[in-house]
């Protein structure tokens, strides 16, 4: 008989989510961490699936098409009854009202939508373990109540359960719940000198995910255990501190009293000094770098506000490259509140039809005919029209960029259909998609569906991807681009000349167009190097049978130079800024091949026009995503 114990059973999760993209993301993300996901898109099917699947836990979207997730949560909790099946509400909102409403509906936990799959997997495992432990404890309690002589044993069992619930099993440190409780207890103790501040250090290991991916999860766990021991050793002579592991590679230290705020910065230096000594990671020596956020408070200190402030300071430390410490400043809190507000609103922007597309003409400089349009995304939020730089980075972090890209493709093709039905022969429309979208199998399906819905020929659509994004994972990009090319759509490489394309790879990419970055167009009349670069790009394109489009054309001199250098098409403020569909339709009908009266010649022409360069149609991020 084998002495080895069987491997632990993989958790089964019932996912109630109507968004196919999120179904895919959650399923694949949790599968990588040992969790099987059974997805259902509706509330009605979710209740029946409870008995069919017998899940260990339920992950429930807060918003569903056939009823709000909170109402579904109540129904699921009734069906679950006494079974140890926790419910985790997954939401795009991070506000107190939503959280309170979720727990009132019977949720066991609340998690904001993100791509932190390891953290979500850990949270689910802990919820399942806690639920099972509570069930076992409840069962034990009923038995013990029948035998008074075993009351002492029941108390000891409960004490051990509470201790386990507050400890991180990997490092032995306090977990998030335990840290919050212990830290607040320390802060509530009377201080000898109320003027002395308390300090909280939030420590995040830089590049830990890269180490974990490269050397494996076992090496990552060993690293976390060694970091925990280093932190314990560094402050072993200070009995009154709270030390915990709050997330995958995030630790927290609470000092209830320090001589001054400068002492908190000294403590951060000690942490970095301890971690700077080499660790053993998977049999190799490695040095761990850490970013640290510091928050201090004097009277009536509360641990959760301090933790939030330390998190904002930590973000500031990471924004400058990491491996440093930053103290919380009030302006950091204001910026983060604005960002959280923007993120919450962006989750609803598609449903509220706040996202819109503006269109910029693309002109053939030789024939002076319209070659097509480029669709550029805007966010009409209240009375403000936000350019991509304000919301695309948030969309990338939250995964919304996938849904937004698919929406843009469908909406742009619908607009071309409307224009053609009204007698406006728009030849092509270019739509920007994020390079990470190539990893999603839904992209090809959504493009096919959009073409079928509009009845347009596939060559009407041109998808633009940035050179840097495509080259980041060239092998995966090649496979995905080949699949899109088989659909018959055109493909363009945006921002060409600013990335690091290899000529060998360029000959393999199934692209049709190179878009010359505006940074070269800007300096055509001032820099011989820019002129040489543009000449080289157009010559390379001609040799490969590709077309070229120059972006950001603002002056007659630039247009003449591009025409002389053999550029096929141009776009920019020289002809028109991006416009709403109706405005572009009127412009198109008036267009006779000559630039508008506002277009001027000479270096810097166009920069004095309202909105030039910094207007919503010429945001630098337009060249990155839309």
N, C-alpha and C positions, 0 to 999 in steps of 0.2 A: 504493500500500500504506500502510495506516495506521501511524503511528509509535507509537501507543498500545499498551502491552502489555495482554494480556487480564487481566481481574480474577482475583484468586487464587481457587482452588477452595475451596469451603466444606468444612470438615471433616465426615466422616461418623462418627458415634459409635453404637456398639451399647450400648444401655442394658438391663441385666438387672435388672428391678425388678418385684416382684409386686404392689406397692401402686399401684392406678390413680391415686390422687391424686398420689403422687410421680412417677409416669410423666408425668402432665400438667405438673406443676410444673417438672421437669427439662427436658422437651421444649420448653416455651414459654420458659423462662428462658434456655436455651442458644441457641435459635433467634434470640433478640434480639441475640445476640453472634456471629452468623455460623456457627453449628454446627447441622447436621442430625442429628436423633436418630431412630434406629430402635429401638423398644422391644420387648422380649420378656419375658414374665412368669416363665419357668421355665428351669431349668438345662439340661434336655434340649434345648430349642429353641435355647438360646444357642449350643451347640457347633455345631449345623448352620447357624445364621445366620452364623457366622464366614465360611464359604465363600460363602454366598449374597449377603451384603451387602458383604463386603470392607471392613470398617470401618478407619478410621485409628486408632481406640482403642476400648477397652471400658470402660464404667462399670458396676461390679458391686455390687449391694446385698450387704452382709455377711451378711444373714439371708434365706434363701429357703425356701419351703414344701417343696421337694423336695430339700433338702440345704443345709447351711450354705454361705454364699458362699465361705468359705475353701477348701472342698473343690472347689467349682465353679471357683475360681481355678486350682487345680492342673490340672484337666482342660482348661481353656481355654489355659493356658500350654503344655501339651503339644501341643495342636492348632495353636497359633500357630507353634511351633517357632522358626525363625530370622527370621520376618517381623518388621518394625519396627512391631509393634502393642502399645503399652503397655496395661496394665490398671490402672485406678484403682478402688480399693475405696471405696465410699460407705457410711458407717456412722453410727449414732447414738451410738456410744461413742467417747470420747476418752481411752483409757487405754493405757499402754505395752504391756500384754499383747496387746491387740487389734491394735495397730500392728505389733508384732513378728510376730505370727501371720500378718498379711496379707503382709508382705514375705517371710516364710518360705514362703508358699504361691505366691510368684512375682509378687506385685503390684509394679507400678512406682511407685505412690504411694498415699497414704491421705488421704481427705478426709472431715471430719465434716459430716454433713447440716446444711445451713443454706440460707438464701435468697440467699446471695451469689453470684449467677449469673455476674457479671463475673469474680470471683475464680476460680470454677471453670472458666470458659471460658479464662482466661489460663493456668491450671494445665494444662489439657488441651492447649492450643496448644503450650505449652513442652514437655510430655511427648512429643507427636508430633514436634516439631522435634528434640528431643534423640534420640529413637529413630531417626529417619531419619538424623540426623547420625552416630550411632554405627554404623548400618549402612553408611553411605557410608565412614566411617573404616575400618571393618573390611574392607570391600571394597578400599579403597585400600591398607590395610596388606598384604593378601594379594598384591596386585600389586607393591607396593614390595619385599616380601620376596624376590620373584623377581629383583629387580634391585638389588643392593647399592649401586650408585652413586646410587640415589635415596633412601637412608636419611635423609639430611639433610632432604630435602623432607618425608618422613613425619613427622619430629620437629617441623618447623615447622607442619605441618598440625594435628598433635595439640595443639601449644601454642595455636594460634589457636582451635581448637575449645574448649579449656578456658577461654580468655579469654571467648569468646562465651557459654559456658554460665554464667558468673558475672556477666554484665552484663545490665542491663535495657535492651532495645533502644530504648525510648522516650526515656529520660532519660540514658542512658549511665552511670548510677550502678550500683553493685553491686546485684545482685538478692538475694533472701533467702539463697540458698545462698552466694553470694560474700561477703555481709556477715557471715554467721555465721563463715565461715572466716577472713576478714581481721580481724574483731573479736577472735576468740579468739587469733589469732597476736599481736596487740598486747597482749592481757592476759597472755600467757605471757612477754612480755619482762620481764627483771629491772627493778625500779623503784629509782630512786635513794633514795626514801624510801618504804618499804613501808607506812607509816601513811597516806600520801595515798590518797584513794579514787579508784577508777575510776567513771565515770558513763555511763549510757546514757539517751538521750532518745528516746522513741517519740512521733512527731508524726503526728497525724491531722487532715486538713482538715475543718473543720465545714461542713456543708451542701454538700459537693462533689457529691453525687449530684443534688441539686436543680439546681446549676449545669449539670451534665452533661446532665440531662434537658431543661432550658430552652433552653440555647444549642447543644447538640449535642455529639457525641463529639469532633469536631475541636477545638472550643473547650476542652473538658475536657483533651485531650492538650496543647494549648498551655499551659494553666494549670499542668499537672504539670511540663512542661519548664521553665517560668519559676520555679516553686517550687524545683526542683532547682538551677537556677543561683543563686538567692538563697542557698540553704543552702551551696553551695560557696563563694560570695563571702564570706559572713559569717565563715567560719573558714578563709579561704585562707592565713592566716599560721601556722596550726597544722598542721604536716606529718603528725603522728602521730595521725590520727583515721580512723575508718571511717564512711563515709556510704553509705547504701543506700536503695533503694525496695523495701519488703517486700511491699506489696500495692497495690491500686488507688490509694488516696490516703493511704497510710501510709508514712512515712519513718522512718529510725532513724539516730542519731548516737552513736558510741561514743568517749568520751574515756578513754584508758588511764590517765591520771593527772590529778588536779586538786588545787588547793591545799586545798580543803575542800568539804564537802557544799553549802555556800552557793554556791560557784562554779557548781555544776550548775544551781541555780535562776537564776543570772545568765545562764548559757548559754541557758536556756529563754526568758528575757526578750529576749535578742538575737534568737532565732528569731522570736518574735512581732513584734518591732520590724521585722525585715526583711520579714516577710509583710504587715505593716500598710500598707506603701507600695503604692499601686494597681498592679494588673497589667492587662494587656490580654487580655481574654477574648472571643474572637469579635468583635473590633472594638470592644468596649465596655470601659470602665474598671471594674474591680471590685476589691474589697478581700477578701482571703482571711483567714478566721479559722481558728485552729488550737487544738486541745486537745493537751496534752503530758503524758505520764507520765514520771516520773523515777525511776530506780533507781540506787543506789550500792552499791559493794562495796569492801572493802579487800584482805585477803589471799586468795589462791587464788580470784580472781574467775572465774566461768564465764559465758559470754555468754548461754546459753539460760535459766538461772534469772533472770538480770538482765532479759532480754527479757520473761519471764513476769511479773515483778514490775512492770516498766514498763507492761505491758498492764493490770494491775489498777489501777495509779495512773491510767492513761489513762481507764479506765472511770469512776473516781471523778470525774475532771475533767469528763467528758461528763454525768455524772448531775446536776451542778449547773448545767448550761446550756452548758458548753463555753467556748471562748475563754479558757482559763486553764491553768495548770500545777499538777500535784499530785505530791507525792513519795510513794513507796511506804511504807506503814505495815504492820506485821505483821497488824493486824486486817483489812486489806483482803484479804490472802491467805487468811485463815481463812474470810471470807465468800464469796470466790470458789470455794474448794474445796467448800464446802457447796452452792453453786449448781450447780457442775459435776456433783457427785454426784447432786443432785436431777434435773438435766436428763437424765443417763444413765438413771436409774431411770424417769423419766417415759416414755421411749421404749418401755419394756417393760411399762408399767402396763396397757395395754389387753390385750396378749397374756396377761398374768398374771391378768387379771380383778380388778385392784386398784381400778379405778374403779367407784364405786357411785352410785346416785341415791337421794336422800332426797326426801320429798314433803311440801309444806306445803299445808294446806287453804285454799281460797278460799271465803269465806262471803258470801251475800247478807244484808246487815244488816237488811233489811225482813222477809223471810220466815224468816230464820234457817235457811235451807237451804244445803247444800253445793253450790256452783256448779261446783267442779272442784278440781284440785290443780296446783301448780307443781312441776316436777322440778328439783332442785338437785344439782349434781354434787359429789361428795366423793372423796377419794383415800385408801383404806385401805392405808397404807404401814406394814407391820409392825404394831406395836401402836398406831400413831397414826392418827387420822382428820384428814386435812389439808383445810382449807377452800380455796376457790378462790384466795384471795389468795396462797397459797403456791406455786401451780403454773400458774395460767392465764397470767400474764405470760410464763413460760417457753414455754408451749405456743404463744403468739402469735408469739414470736421464732423458734421452730423450725418452724412450720408444722403442728405436731401438732393445733392447734386445729380444723382441718378434720375430721380423722378423729374427734376426740373429740366434736365437734358431731353428726356423723352417727350415731355410736354412741349418743349420748344420745337422739336422736329415735327410733331403732329400739328401744332398751331401754325408754323410757317408754311407747311404744305396746304393746309386749309385756306390760308390767305392767298396763296398763289392760285388755288382753284377759284376763289371768289374773284380775284382780279381777271383771270382769263374769262370767266363767265360774264364779266362786265365789259369785255372787249379789250382788256389791257394785256398784251402778249408778253408777260414776264417769262424770260427763257429759263432762268435757274434761280434757286435760293440757296445760300450758304448758311449753315447752322453750325455753331461751335459746340463741341462736346468735350467733356473732360477725358483725358487719356485713361484715367482709372475706370471709366465706363466701358472700356474695351474688355475688362475682366468679367463683365456681366453678360450672361447669355441672353438676358431679356432685351438687350439693345437691338440685335438683329430682328427679333420678333416684333418689337415695337415699330421699327422702321418699315418692315414689311406691312404691318397692319395700317400704318399711316398712309402708305402709298396705295394700298387696296381701298381704303376709305375714300380717298380723294380721286382715284382713277387716273392719277398722273403717271407719266412714264418715269421710271426710276432715275434716269439721267437728269431729271429736274432738280434733284436734291444733291447738294455737295456738303459733305461733313468735313469740318475743319478741326484738326487736332494740333496742339503745339509741338514743335520739334523736340523740345526738352522732354515733354511728357511721353512721347512715343519712344524716345531713345532710352528712357529710364528702364524699361524691361523689353528690349527689342524682340526677343523670341516670342513672348506672349503677344506683343503688338502685331508681329507679322502674321500669326495665325488668325487673330481677330480681324485684322484689316483684309486679309484674303477672303474671309467669310462675308464681310460687308461688300467687298468688290464683286463677289459673285451675285449679289442682289442687283448689280447694275448701277449703283449710286457712284457719284464722283467723290474723290477723297483729296483733301488739300492739307499741306503741311504749313501750319501757321508760324509766324515769327521766325521764318527761315533766316539763318545766318547768325542767330544769337545763341544757338545751342551747340551740340557737339556731334552732329551727324557724321558718320563715317561714310565715305563714298561707296565702299563695298556694300554697306547696308542700304544706302540710298537707292542703289540699283535694284535691290530686292523688294523694296517697299512698293506696294501696288497703288501708288498715288498718281494723281492727274495734274496737280497744281502746286507750285511753290509760291507762298505769299511772302514777299520781301518785307522785312520788319521796318516799321516807320523810323527807327533810329538811323537807318542808312539814308532814307529819303530826306529826313530833316537836314542832313549835312551835304546833300548833293552839290550845292553851289559853294560850299565852304571847304570841303575836304576831298582831296584827290583820292584818299583811301576809300571813302564811302563810294565814290564813283567807280573805283576799281572793283569793289565788292559787288556792287549791283551789276556791273558788266560781267563779272565771273558767274554770278547766279543766273543771269539770263542766258549766257552761253552754255552753262551746264544744263539748264532746263531744255534748251533747244537740242542739245546732244542726246538727252534722254527722252525726247518727245513729250516734254511736259510744258504746260503753260505757266505764265508768271503773272502775279497780281501785286502791285505796289500799294501799300497802305499809307495813310496819312499825308496824301498829296495836298499841298496848300497853295503853291505858287505856280505861275506860268513857267518860271525857270525850271522848277522840278518836273513839271509835265513834259516840257520840251526835252529835257535831259533823259527822262525815262523812255520817251518815244524814240529818241536817237539811239539809246542803248538796247532797244529791242524788247522792251517790256510790253506784254500783250494787253494787260488791262490795269486800270488804276481806280482807286477810290479815295475819298477824302473830302475835306471842307472846300477844296477848290471848286468842286461841283455841288456838293450838298452834304449836310450833316445827316445823321440818322433821323428818320421822321416816322410818325405814326402812319398806319396804312393809308388813310384818306388823304393826308397831306402829301405823301409820296405819290399817290395816284394823280393828284392835281399837278404836282411838279413834273411828273413823267409826261403828262399830256402837253405840258408847255415846253418841254425840253427840245431844243433844236440843235444840240451838239455844241453850243457855245457855253462858256462858264457864266454863272449868274453875275450881275453887276457888282456884287460885293466882293467878288474874287479880285485880288490885286497881285501885282508882280513885285519882285524884289525880295531880298532876304528878310525873313521874319513876317512876310505878308500873311495876313490871317490871324496873327497872334493878338492883334488888337480887337478882333471881333468878339462880341459878348459870347462867352462860353468856349472860345477857342482853346484847345489843348486841355482845359480843365472842365469843359462842359460835359453833360451826360453822354454825349456821343463820342467823346474822345478821351475818356478815362483810360489811363495806361493799362488797366486790367482788361480793357476790351481786347488788347493784343494777347492776353493770357488765356481768357476763357470766352468772353462774349463781347 
